Amino acid sequence: MMENATIFVKEATSGSDIQNVESLLLQSDGIIRAMFDTNDGEIKVEFENEKISLQQIIVKLEEHGLDVTI
């Protein structure tokens, strides 16, 4: 089943950082799309919850040193 979630990544406000976060997300099985708002680091993530959970997405980002909030 497809789900949508909004997360905030403090570092996702400049071009190169966004590209890094986007490639990290899109490499994960089950993530369909990630849309960024560069003003505040907001990321809308569309994912298949039978392949990956929101918690797994957050942990993956945090494991790469990113500051994530929901």
C-alpha positions as CSV (number, residue, x, y, z in Angstrom):
1,M,0.0,0.0,0.0
2,M,1.3,3.4,-0.9
3,E,1.8,6.0,1.9
4,N,2.8,9.6,2.1
5,A,4.8,11.2,4.9
6,T,6.3,14.6,5.6
7,I,9.7,14.8,7.3
8,F,12.1,17.6,7.9
9,V,15.8,17.3,7.3
10,K,17.7,20.3,8.5
11,E,20.5,19.8,6.0
12,A,18.1,19.6,3.0
13,T,18.1,23.3,2.1
14,S,20.9,23.6,-0.5
15,G,21.4,22.0,-3.9
16,S,24.2,19.5,-3.2
17,D,22.7,18.5,0.2
18,I,19.3,17.9,-1.4
19,Q,20.9,15.7,-4.1
20,N,22.6,13.7,-1.5
21,V,19.5,13.1,0.5
22,E,17.4,12.5,-2.6
23,S,19.8,9.8,-3.9
24,L,20.0,8.2,-0.4
25,L,16.2,8.0,-0.3
26,L,15.7,6.8,-3.9
27,Q,18.3,4.0,-3.4
28,S,16.0,2.5,-0.8
29,D,13.6,-0.2,-2.0
30,G,10.0,1.0,-1.6
31,I,10.6,4.7,-1.9
32,I,8.7,6.0,-4.9
33,R,9.3,9.7,-4.8
34,A,10.8,12.5,-2.6
35,M,9.8,16.1,-3.1
36,F,11.8,18.9,-1.4
37,D,11.0,22.3,-0.1
38,T,14.3,24.1,0.1
39,N,13.0,26.9,2.4
40,D,12.7,24.7,5.5
41,G,14.1,21.2,4.6
42,E,10.6,19.7,4.2
43,I,10.5,16.4,2.3
44,K,7.3,14.8,1.2
45,V,8.1,11.1,0.7
46,E,5.9,8.6,-1.1
47,F,6.7,5.0,-0.3
48,E,5.3,1.5,-0.3
49,N,4.8,0.6,3.4
50,E,5.0,-3.2,2.8
51,K,8.7,-2.6,1.6
52,I,9.8,0.1,3.9
53,S,8.3,1.9,7.0
54,L,8.5,5.5,7.9
55,Q,10.7,4.6,10.9
56,Q,13.1,2.7,8.6
57,I,13.3,5.8,6.4
58,I,14.1,8.0,9.4
59,V,16.7,5.6,10.7
60,K,18.4,5.4,7.3
61,L,18.7,9.2,7.2
62,E,19.9,9.4,10.7
63,E,22.6,6.7,10.1
64,H,24.0,9.1,7.5
65,G,24.3,11.9,10.1
66,L,21.2,13.8,9.1
67,D,19.0,15.7,11.6
68,V,15.5,14.4,11.0
69,T,12.2,15.4,12.6
70,I,8.6,14.6,11.7
